[in-house]
Amino acid sequence: MKPTLDESQPIFQQIAQMIMDEIVEGEMNEEEQIPSENELSRFYNINRATVRKGLQALVDAGIIYKQRGIGMFVKSGARLQLLKERQHHYREQFVLPLLEEAKRIGLSKESVVQLILEEE
């Protein structure tokens, strides 16, 4: 996890994002226990309710699950789910606008692919 939080977005979202990043990057495996609310709140020196809100967002999204009295764990299939969501987001945020601009300036999809494959 990142050692510090910043002002770029709400803290609970940053907590959730850091856990998702670790899952995607393979640093946190499926069925692995995640740090507890207490551990995260102490590490970042933040309110436990803020951590709880971030973790609950992950539970609601089906990324982690609670095991009463034991802790929270990465759900099976969470990495694949996150990869699919991020690929969709990447397409929407980067690829489609790139292709729209290419069309405006007279480049075909094939020309765009060739530009990408060219070495600098």
C-alpha positions as CSV (number, residue, x, y, z in Angstrom):
1,M,0.0,0.0,0.0
2,K,1.0,3.6,-0.6
3,P,2.6,5.1,2.5
4,T,0.6,8.3,2.3
5,L,-2.8,9.6,1.3
6,D,-3.4,12.8,-0.6
7,E,-6.1,15.4,-1.2
8,S,-6.9,14.3,-4.8
9,Q,-10.0,12.3,-3.8
10,P,-11.9,11.2,-0.6
11,I,-9.8,9.0,1.7
12,F,-12.2,6.1,1.7
13,Q,-12.0,6.0,-2.1
14,Q,-8.2,6.0,-1.9
15,I,-8.3,3.1,0.5
16,A,-10.5,1.1,-1.8
17,Q,-8.4,2.0,-4.8
18,M,-5.2,0.9,-3.1
19,I,-6.6,-2.5,-2.3
20,M,-8.0,-2.9,-5.9
21,D,-4.6,-1.9,-7.3
22,E,-2.9,-4.6,-5.1
23,I,-5.3,-7.2,-6.3
24,V,-4.8,-6.3,-10.0
25,E,-1.0,-6.2,-9.6
26,G,-1.1,-9.6,-7.9
27,E,0.3,-8.3,-4.6
28,M,-2.9,-9.4,-2.9
29,N,-4.3,-12.8,-3.9
30,E,-7.8,-14.2,-4.1
31,E,-8.9,-15.6,-0.8
32,E,-6.1,-13.7,1.0
33,Q,-7.0,-11.8,4.1
34,I,-6.8,-8.0,3.7
35,P,-5.5,-5.7,6.5
36,S,-8.1,-5.0,9.2
37,E,-10.0,-1.7,9.7
38,N,-7.8,-1.2,12.8
39,E,-4.6,-1.9,11.0
40,L,-5.4,0.5,8.2
41,S,-6.7,3.2,10.4
42,R,-3.5,3.0,12.5
43,F,-1.2,2.9,9.5
44,Y,-2.8,5.9,7.9
45,N,-3.7,7.6,11.1
46,I,-7.3,8.0,10.0
47,N,-10.7,7.4,11.5
48,R,-11.8,3.7,11.5
49,A,-15.2,4.7,10.0
50,T,-13.4,6.1,7.0
51,V,-11.6,2.8,6.5
52,R,-14.9,0.9,7.0
53,K,-16.6,3.0,4.3
54,G,-13.8,2.2,1.8
55,L,-13.9,-1.5,2.6
56,Q,-17.7,-1.6,2.5
57,A,-17.5,-0.1,-1.1
58,L,-15.4,-3.1,-2.0
59,V,-17.8,-5.5,-0.4
60,D,-20.7,-3.9,-2.2
61,A,-18.7,-4.2,-5.5
62,G,-18.1,-7.9,-4.9
63,I,-14.3,-7.5,-4.6
64,I,-14.0,-8.6,-1.0
65,Y,-16.2,-10.4,1.5
66,K,-16.5,-10.5,5.3
67,Q,-16.1,-13.6,7.4
68,R,-17.7,-12.8,10.7
69,G,-15.2,-12.8,13.6
70,I,-12.2,-13.5,11.3
71,G,-11.8,-10.6,8.9
72,M,-12.2,-9.6,5.3
73,F,-10.9,-11.5,2.3
74,V,-10.3,-11.0,-1.4
75,K,-13.2,-12.8,-3.2
76,S,-12.4,-15.5,-5.8
77,G,-12.7,-14.0,-9.3
78,A,-12.0,-10.4,-8.0
79,R,-8.8,-9.9,-10.1
80,L,-10.5,-11.0,-13.3
81,Q,-13.5,-8.8,-12.4
82,L,-11.2,-5.8,-11.8
83,L,-9.2,-6.4,-15.0
84,K,-12.4,-6.5,-17.1
85,E,-13.7,-3.3,-15.5
86,R,-10.4,-1.5,-16.0
87,Q,-10.1,-2.7,-19.6
88,H,-13.6,-1.4,-20.3
89,H,-12.7,1.9,-18.7
90,Y,-9.4,2.1,-20.7
91,R,-11.4,1.6,-23.9
92,E,-13.9,4.2,-23.0
93,Q,-11.4,6.8,-21.7
94,F,-8.5,6.3,-24.1
95,V,-9.1,4.1,-27.1
96,L,-12.4,5.5,-28.3
97,P,-11.3,9.2,-28.1
98,L,-8.1,8.2,-29.9
99,L,-10.0,6.6,-32.7
100,E,-12.4,9.6,-32.9
101,E,-9.5,12.0,-33.2
102,A,-7.8,9.8,-35.8
103,K,-10.9,9.8,-37.9
104,R,-11.1,13.6,-37.6
105,I,-7.6,14.0,-39.0
106,G,-7.9,11.3,-41.7
107,L,-6.2,8.4,-40.1
108,S,-7.6,4.9,-40.5
109,K,-7.6,2.4,-37.7
110,E,-4.8,0.5,-39.5
111,S,-2.7,3.7,-39.6
112,V,-3.3,4.2,-35.8
113,V,-2.1,0.6,-35.2
114,Q,0.9,1.2,-37.3
115,L,1.8,4.4,-35.4
116,I,1.5,2.5,-32.1
117,L,3.7,-0.3,-33.4
118,E,6.4,2.1,-34.7
119,E,9.5,2.3,-32.5
120,E,10.7,5.7,-31.4
